Amino acid sequence: MSRGPAITAMPPPRNIWDAVNPMRLLGELSETRYWMYLLLLPSALLITAIVLFPTVYGFQLSFTEMRLNRPAGNGAFVGLKHYERMLGDPIFWLSLRNTAVWVTVSIVIEFLVGLIAALALNRNLPGSKVFAVLILIPYFLPNVVAGNMWALMLDARVGVINDLMVKLGMLTEYKAWFADPTTAMAAAIFIEAWHSFPFFTLLIMAGLKGIPADLYKAADIDGAGAFAQLRLITLPMLRTIIAAAVILRVIGLVNSPDLLLILTQGGPGRSTQVLSLYAFESAYSEFNFGYAGALSTVMFVLLMLFAWAYIRLSKVNQD
Amino acid sequence: MTTRFDRRSVLKLGGGLLAASALTPITSAFAQTASINYWHTFTSQSEAAGLESVMALFKAAHPDVAVTPENIPNPDFMAKITAAVVGDARPNVTMVSSERFEDLLAMGALIDMTDRIAAWERRGDFDDSRFASISKDGKLYGVPGFTFVDWGYYRKDWFDEAGLAAPTTYDEFRDAAIKLTDPAKGRYGFGLRGGPGGQNFVVNVIEAFGSPVKSADGTIGLDRDIVVKALDWYAGLLVKDKAVPPSAANDGFQQVISGFQTGQTAMIWHHTGSYQDIASKLKPGVEFGTFAMPAGPATRVARLAYAYNCITKEDGADAAWEWIKFWGEPDAAVAFLEKTGYFPASTVAAGDDRIGGNPMYKAASDTLGFGIPQPSFPGAAGWAQSTVLPALQQILIGQATAEQAADQIIEGLAQAIA
């Protein structure tokens, strides 16, 4: 296979100065297979500094005693102590269960609403550009703004949502959504889904543009209905994009406690306590960075396992 | 058009620049300013106005020191200051509340200020007790800027209408809360803070029932039976008496204050710092009054917590000290009180006529006589926030009994001090 025009060999050095000329040496190196490694070196160093080092340091912390308000024993290797404590810690198991509910329900709602919105917008009906902008607005709001805005709208005293629901006869009195464990998680998931479904809309819309129209025409001729086309053409063709979007959102949901921190702080009574919030609390409320490191390591491993299993089950890597 | 310079004009320009550069250090020496940044947790409008007043007075008195205030929201404070200490990006001065002192000292965030304070001309204006919560092993690490005096607010018009007096004991408090509750009118007797920040009141009630958090020897002082009784009484205001809004488990500062301002609740517990916020919506002495924290079955517990100003790095420490000690000036302290309601920490400033002459502050002045500081030990704030508050919430939402919550609280304390 041709790789472009043949490279002419470098002429031999004319003298000793020419032999040690850095530009000449660089030129010679560029024609060897080591050139690739040299080009990769800056990014490798950068990744090591900003990704690998903190990750490894986090792992190391999980095997270390590190309580900032107990400096005496800090830095000592404690083996699996934090992991053993985790096994017997009811708050860890509750947080794990809540994380599973928080992530699974949020992802399902975000994906379904995002898919419906993308399919609707892809039809290029009149006004779809305006709707596209309106749909994307929530995603551009920072979590802190979205969280505070919804906390006020759902407030048990002055919340406009309560007011509307009472006026429409859906409620007899104002509801304290975040004070009831059964509605606190549901309300938080609703807000999360409202905030993040445009992410799926955006990616799925991009994927829809890449599906050849001929496939749908052929399916029409074969008598396939809209649902059959969705099931047999659209979704399979979007598989890679959906997989990437799901993995990215799952990582985001597992790792970011900010929305729950604003809305409920894990309450009432830990009913919305998730792993990221527990790790944050362990680090910055109890200053136990060792235990927080162990919690973060478990989250990391769970995410890696999820990504591996999801890619295998969705057969994305076979495309 | 092009401009041409001849040799004469170039020499003139050069001479001028030389003269200007020679004069610059002299000029700047006269106007030299030191810049410091100040981390604080003020959030409400009245607090912001109070800080502005103090800064304006300081600027007039010390034009040579420029203070840049930086607001750190209270819930984020420990995360931010921890990161700043670990990353060596500390502010010059930070506000430190009593319960956070031990944790911050343990992580090496604070600078020893003993010598500066000892040589301070206004040291005598402050009672020794004011420094109790900011000292360790004979060393002082901060100066109290102002005082959080716990007290209660009550709807005077509702109390008058019902023929009730402001409560002085827990029994009277509970009776009044029950009598003034009328869910049909959307009115509840007490705005219980079961959300963020509500943990300290739980600890107060437990102590008022007779169980200290820690014993004198540093071991766990919590008595399970007493903790159960205290939790049963406090959470019972919602669970049994229904005298508290159903939203209590998620009600933080904002909700509790707005509930009182909008006529949802008849009484709330807070500190003097919310006085101006309340007075901006309700008429003092007519629509609302203030009362000293009622006495519990065993003792009367009201916290006198101080917001300390502390130096966190040696760099700029002299300018930082000027700013810190300015808070002890009576004019600054009274100006801050008038905008916010926060009481002066200086004994001299607290005795000012502008305070003593206001009957609404009588409850706070009385509390200065019997108020006590919050329990302080490494891990205290984390224990209260991560264990005590969720335990209370679990009772409020029916997920735990007072006994189960008491066990969680005691077990959590054991872990915190281990």
Chai-1 contact restraints between the chains, C-beta under 6 A:
chainA,res_idxA,chainB,res_idxB,connection_type,confidence,min_distance_angstrom,max_distance_angstrom,comment,restraint_id
A,L68,B,M107,contact,1.0,0.0,6.0,A-B,restraint_1
A,N69,B,D103,contact,1.0,0.0,6.0,A-B,restraint_2
A,N69,B,A106,contact,1.0,0.0,6.0,A-B,restraint_3
A,N69,B,P378,contact,1.0,0.0,6.0,A-B,restraint_4
A,P71,B,A106,contact,1.0,0.0,6.0,A-B,restraint_5
A,A156,B,S247,contact,1.0,0.0,6.0,A-B,restraint_6
A,A176,B,P246,contact,1.0,0.0,6.0,A-B,restraint_7
A,A176,B,S247,contact,1.0,0.0,6.0,A-B,restraint_8
A,F178,B,N250,contact,1.0,0.0,6.0,A-B,restraint_9
A,A179,B,S247,contact,1.0,0.0,6.0,A-B,restraint_10
A,A179,B,A249,contact,1.0,0.0,6.0,A-B,restraint_11
A,A179,B,N250,contact,1.0,0.0,6.0,A-B,restraint_12
A,P181,B,I397,contact,1.0,0.0,6.0,A-B,restraint_13
A,Q265,B,P196,contact,1.0,0.0,6.0,A-B,restraint_14
A,G267,B,Q393,contact,1.0,0.0,6.0,A-B,restraint_15
A,P268,B,A249,contact,1.0,0.0,6.0,A-B,restraint_16
A,P268,B,N250,contact,1.0,0.0,6.0,A-B,restraint_17
A,P268,B,Q393,contact,1.0,0.0,6.0,A-B,restraint_18
A,P268,B,I397,contact,1.0,0.0,6.0,A-B,restraint_19
A,G269,B,P390,contact,1.0,0.0,6.0,A-B,restraint_20
A,G269,B,Q393,contact,1.0,0.0,6.0,A-B,restraint_21
A,G269,B,Q394,contact,1.0,0.0,6.0,A-B,restraint_22
A,G269,B,I397,contact,1.0,0.0,6.0,A-B,restraint_23
A,G269,B,Q399,contact,1.0,0.0,6.0,A-B,restraint_24
A,R270,B,P390,contact,1.0,0.0,6.0,A-B,restraint_25
A,E281,B,S386,contact,1.0,0.0,6.0,A-B,restraint_26
A,Y284,B,M78,contact,1.0,0.0,6.0,A-B,restraint_27
A,Y284,B,A79,contact,1.0,0.0,6.0,A-B,restraint_28
A,S285,B,G382,contact,1.0,0.0,6.0,A-B,restraint_29
A,S285,B,Q385,contact,1.0,0.0,6.0,A-B,restraint_30
A,S285,B,S386,contact,1.0,0.0,6.0,A-B,restraint_31
A,E286,B,G382,contact,1.0,0.0,6.0,A-B,restraint_32
